[in-house]
C-alpha cells in the first residue's frame, strides 16, 4: 500500500520558544519513503536529532511569534499481516536489553496496577493469544469519544471511564500487556482509516522476537500504518513538545491511500 501524508500546523508563540517536532514518517524496511518534505516558517534554530530506539528523527526548533509548518510525504507500506494470536511471548529473562524498559510502568501506563485484573480476565491464555483477547476486550468495552480525555489522562483513568480516543486505547493496551510481562510501547503513526483524520496512536508489542503493531480502536490494520516514532507512552513521542507558552491556531492531517 502507498500512502500520501499531508500535515499543516500553525501556532502563535508568546516569545522565543524551543519546540521538539516529530511528525515525519520513519524510513524503515517495512515502510519505505518515496518522498518527504518539511517546510517551516522562519525559525532561529533548526536541528535534527535521533528519536527513541533509533526509529525516525525529531527536529529541534526555536522560533518566536507565528510559527507554521507543512509536511508532505509518500510512503510504501510493505508489512505482512500476521496472526498475532499465534505468536509466542518471550520469557522476560530472554528479552534483549532494548525491550526491557517496555516491561516497566511509565507515566501514563501504570501497568503495576493491572496485575490482578489481567490474571482474572485473561489468565486462561498466553502470549499473542492474550494480546488478541486484550485488544478485543478494549475494543468492545470502550467507547471512542473525542474530547472525553486530555493530555493528562492515564490508562487507569481511561480503564475506569471506559472511553477515550486512540491515545487512551493505546495506553490501556500497553498497560495490560506490560502487566502480562509482555513488552509494549506507544507508537505515533499515520493511517488512512482514522476518523476523524488526525495523528493516530497504537501499541506495539514484543512477541516471537520482534515488534508487532496492535490497534485496539480497530481503525488501522498493521499493513496500513506508517510509523512516526515510538516511546514508553505519549509523553515520549508527542508530535510537538513545546517548552514555553503557545496557542494552536490551525491543524490539519490528511492520510490517503
URLIN-V752614 format. One record per helix or strand. SS is the DSSP state (@ for helix, = for strand). FROM is the first residue (numbers start at 1). LEN is the number of residues. If there is no record, write none. Layout:
ss: <SS:SS>
from: <FROM:FROM>
len: <LEN:LEN>
//
This chain:
ss: <=:=:=:=:=:@:=:=:@:@:@:=:=:@:@:@:=:@:=:@:=:=:=:@:=:@:=:=>
from: <2:17:28:31:45:52:57:66:84:92:97:106:109:111:115:127:143:155:163:166:184:200:210:222:225:234:240:246>
len: <12:5:1:10:6:3:7:12:3:3:7:1:1:3:8:15:2:7:2:14:8:8:5:3:7:3:4:11>
//
